[in-house]
Amino acid sequence: MRCTRWIFSALAAVALAGPALADELKMTPAPEASRDRPARGMSMDKVEATYGAPTRRIPAVGEPPITRWEYPGFVVYFEHNLVIHAVAVS
C-alpha cells in the first residue's frame, strides 16, 4: 500500500513537471470607430443637423426608451435623445 502511494506520487510529480502547452490565438485588430457615423452622446438634433433626416424612424420602446433611426449605411440607437450606439449596415 505504501509503495502504491509512492508510485502514484512519483507519477503525478512527473506529469506536473512537464512543459506547459497553450494555443496562440491570432486575431486581427477591431476596426477603429468610424468617423462617418454619429458619436456616442450626440443629441438627436445634432445627428439630424449633421447627417440629415433618417430614411426611417422607429419609435421608442422599453424603459429607458430606445429609439432607432436608419440611414443608408448605418443605424443609430438613442436612449432618450442621446446616441448610445451607431452600427454600420450593408
SVG drawing of the C-alpha trace seen along z (x, -y; Angstrom):
<svg xmlns="http://www.w3.org/2000/svg" viewBox="-43 -71 52 73">
<polyline fill="none" stroke="black" stroke-width="0.4" points="0.0,0.0 2.8,-2.4 4.6,-1.5 1.5,-2.3 1.2,-5.7 4.9,-6.4 4.5,-5.3 1.3,-7.4 3.1,-10.5 6.1,-10.0 3.9,-9.7 1.9,-12.8 5.1,-14.8 6.5,-13.7 3.2,-14.6 3.1,-18.1 6.7,-18.8 6.3,-18.8 6.3,-21.9 3.1,-24.0 1.4,-24.0 -1.0,-26.6 -2.5,-27.5 -1.9,-31.0 -4.9,-32.8 -4.1,-35.3 -6.7,-37.9 -6.9,-41.0 -7.5,-44.2 -11.0,-45.5 -11.7,-48.3 -11.5,-51.8 -14.6,-53.8 -15.8,-55.2 -16.0,-59.0 -18.8,-58.6 -21.3,-57.7 -22.6,-59.6 -20.6,-59.5 -21.9,-58.3 -23.5,-61.1 -24.7,-63.2 -28.2,-64.6 -30.9,-63.7 -30.9,-67.4 -27.1,-67.2 -27.4,-63.9 -30.1,-65.2 -28.2,-68.5 -25.1,-66.6 -26.4,-63.6 -29.8,-64.8 -33.2,-63.2 -33.1,-59.4 -34.7,-57.2 -36.7,-55.5 -37.5,-56.4 -38.5,-53.5 -40.5,-54.8 -39.1,-54.4 -39.7,-51.1 -39.0,-50.0 -37.7,-51.7 -35.4,-53.6 -36.9,-54.5 -34.7,-53.3 -35.3,-54.9 -33.8,-53.7 -33.0,-55.8 -32.0,-54.1 -29.7,-55.8 -28.1,-54.4 -25.0,-52.6 -25.7,-52.8 -28.3,-52.6 -28.3,-54.9 -29.7,-53.9 -30.8,-56.6 -31.5,-56.3 -33.9,-59.2 -32.5,-61.7 -28.7,-60.8 -26.8,-58.4 -25.8,-55.2 -24.6,-53.3 -24.2,-53.6 -23.9,-50.4 -22.7,-50.0 -25.0,-48.0 -24.7,-46.8"/>
</svg>
